[in-house]
Amino acid sequence: YLGNPPYDEEYEKRILLRESSGICNVLTVGGYVGHVLTVECCYDNSQLEKKGQFTSSGNLKQVIQESLVIAKIIAARYLNAEQKKLMSEKNIHIHFMQGAIPKDGPSAGISICSAYLSLLLDHPIPADISMTGELSITGEVYKICLLYTSPSPRDS
């Protein structure tokens, strides 16, 4: 028994802020440590002359930029005509929290797509759910690679 879990201030913030749509948690692995990052989407009304633009921020590298494009394509498949029209008329900005940390890799694809859909469908994702997985151009979700688990004592 490891005792009571330590107080997680970030988790408490996620719970309190989860009243709005467009927010999704991403499970990431860096080295030997796992992290929970937050992806936030919002309508960007700062450039009204441009319509249907997708912008991003949060120190994102090339592979994750590609995941943004794939997530947008897949999200559009789940929208009806009215929602697709909204998507083409509104500018959407997606932000990965903890901007000082460089982010790369395809494993946030499913979370990005879920955040887009959450915003466009106005349906919040529960704060106690996190996800990870690469999203293919056909909409398949692939497991992340290079993650190893040690066998539990029960498996021996």
Stockholm file with secondary structure:
# STOCKHOLM 1.0

chainA/1-156         YLGNPPYDEEYEKRILLRESSGICNVLTVGGYVGHVLTVECCYDNSQLEKKGQFTSSGNLKQVIQESLVIAKIIAARYLNAEQKKLMSEKNIHIHFMQGAIPKDGPSAGISICSAYLSLLLDHPIPADISMTGELSITGEVYKICLLYTSPSPRDS
#=GR chainA/1-156 SS CCCSCCCCHHHHHHHHHTTSSSEEEEEEEETTEEEEEEEEEEECCSCTTSCSCEEEESSBCHHHHHHHHHHHHHHHHTCCHHHHHHHHHSCEEEEESCTTSCBCSSTTHHHHHHHHHHHHHTCCCCTTCEECCEECTTSCEECCSSCCCCCCGGGC
#=GC SS_cons         CCCSCCCCHHHHHHHHHTTSSSEEEEEEEETTEEEEEEEEEEECCSCTTSCSCEEEESSBCHHHHHHHHHHHHHHHHTCCHHHHHHHHHSCEEEEESCTTSCBCSSTTHHHHHHHHHHHHHTCCCCTTCEECCEECTTSCEECCSSCCCCCCGGGC
//
